[in-house]
Every structure is written in C-alpha cells, then in structure tokens.
Amino acid sequence: MSKKAVILVSGGLDSTTVTAMAMKQGYDCYTLSFDYGQRHRSELEAAQRVSELMTVHQHKVVKLDLGSIGGSALTDSAIAVPEEETAGIPVTYVPARNTVFLSIALGWAEVLGADDIFIGVNAVDFSGYPDCRPEYIEAFERMANLATRAGVEGNRLTIHAPLIAMTKAEIIHTGLALGVDYSATVSCYQADTSGAACGKCESCRLRRQGFNQAGVKDPTRYQNNA
C-alpha cells in the first residue's frame, strides 16, 4: 500500500526540493498551496507548474485572505519590501502564516489518510522568522497528535522539515541530484507578472548566494538583468 504525504509548496526553491525529497522516499505527494493575499500570483503559477512537472498525485490551492489582517510587506502593498538587510524579524514575516498553513495541511492529511506532512522551512539561511525554527516544528507536531482524530486513534502524524539544518547551497545540491529544475521556481518577494525576480529582496539575495556558494549557474530570470 502506498504512503501519502501532504507537501506545502510555494513554487520556490525550498519547497520544490522538499517535494523531490518526499517523492524519492516513495510517497504519493499531494501538494498544497495558498492564495492568501500575497503580492503576486507568479508564485502560485510556479507551484502549479512545478507540481505538474513533478507529476504529483494532486495539487490543491486553498484561498485565504491574510491580507485582511495585514501586518506584512507580503500582504500589504502599503508596506515596502525591504531591499537591504534589516535587523530583527523583517517586515516580510507574515503573522501566523506557517501555523495557518500547517493547520490546513493537517486537516487535508486527515481526510487523505496521510500520516506525513512536509514543509520547506530552514533555520540556517533564513530571514529570522520565528515559525521556521526546529522547536516550532516540534511543538506543532505535538499539537497535531493531540488535536486530531488520527493522532488520538494511534495514527501518529509526523511533520517533516528536511531542510531545517541545511545551507542554501546544500539544498541546491540536493535538489539537483534529484533532478529538480530550479528555472521553473519563483522565490522573489516581488516578482513581476511573468515571474521574473527583482534580484534585490532578501529572498533573491539568499537564493543568488546559494547558487554562488554551490558553484552552480543561477537559472533565475531577473528583471532588467538585475
């Protein structure tokens, strides 16, 4: 009997690598994205594109409106996306985003009869987001097994964060070894309608640095050769 996994995907480098890793482990992958009021739709288009390229079992998009509460440069157009390094937790942090996303992934996993959820959070080359830390993932997994019928009935749910201790260069090498086409992914916080990256935001800087450190040609399409 095949094993099922729900994979949170954004269309970016990390979540695409995680999908490839789950597939390599033999899971039937069900990818889940969110139309949550983010600045651009190119990441949703990338998530759909990557899911099709990787022939996952099913791709689902859930519509939310985190923009209605604001508080982040990714959901509020009145807050500029910073193009320089900032101290502390940056304004690109979306309040409670991973908690909301993982909760919905948890519900879908129960419906599917899946015991495994994968998420591409990273605690090495990351922006200081509190919901990307190992202790957060561990705490959510404990909650998941307390709060669900599956957990209470003995079908233990596991939250997998295989990238959490990896550098961006290590993630890229891992994905390339699994055949990931990174040119199909979009990581930029303010990509244009075609998916071309700004080359200036923190996500772009981390991605570009990762390819440089990996010694691999960067396949990212940048705006105006940024």
Residue, then its C-alpha position, 0 to 999 in steps of 0.5 A: m500500500s502506498k504512503k501519502a504525504v501532504i507537501l506545502v509548496s510555494g513554487g520556490l526553491d525550498s519547497t520544490t526540493v522538499t517535494a523531490m525529497a518526499m517523492k524519492q522516499g516513495y510517497d504519493c505527494y499531494t501538494l498544497s498551496f495558498d492564495y492568501g493575499q500575497r503580492h503576486r500570483s507568479e508564485l502560485e503559477a510556479a507551484q502549479r507548474v512545478s507540481e505538474l512537472m513533478t507529476v504529483h498525485q494532486h495539487k490543491v490551492v486553498k484561498l485565504d485572505l491574510g491580507s485582511i489582517g495585514g501586518s506584512a510587506l507580503t500582504d500589504s502593498a502599503i508596506a515596502v519590501p525591504e531591499e537591504e538587510t534589516a535587523g530583527i524579524p523583517v517586515t516580510y514575516v507574515p503573522a501566523r502564516n506557517t501555523v495557518f498553513l500547517s493547520i490546513a495541511l493537517g486537516w487535508a492529511e486527515v481526510l487523505g489518510a496521510d500520516d506525513i506532512f512536509i514543509g520547506v522551512n530552514a533555520v540556517d539561511f533564513s530571514g529570522y522568522p520565528d515559525c521556521r525554527p526546529e522547536y516550532i516544528e516540534a511543538f506543532e507536531r505535538m499539537a497535531n497528535l493531540a488535536t486530531r482524530a488520527g493522532v488520538e486513534g494511534n495514527r501518529l502524524t509526523i511533520h517533516a522539515p528536511l531542510i531545517a539544518m541545511t545551507k542554501a547551497e546544500i539544498i541546491h545540491t540536493g535538489l539537483a541530484l534529484g533532478v529538480d529544475y530550479s528555472a521553473t521556481v519563483s522565490c522573489y518577494q516581488a516578482d513581476t507578472s511573468g515571474a521574473a525576480c527583482g534580484k534585490c529582496e532578501s529572498c533573491r539575495l539568499r537564493r543568488q548566494g546559494f547558487n554562488q556558494a554551490g558553484v552552480k549557474d543561477p537559472t533565475r530570470y531577473q528583471n532588467n538583468a538585475 
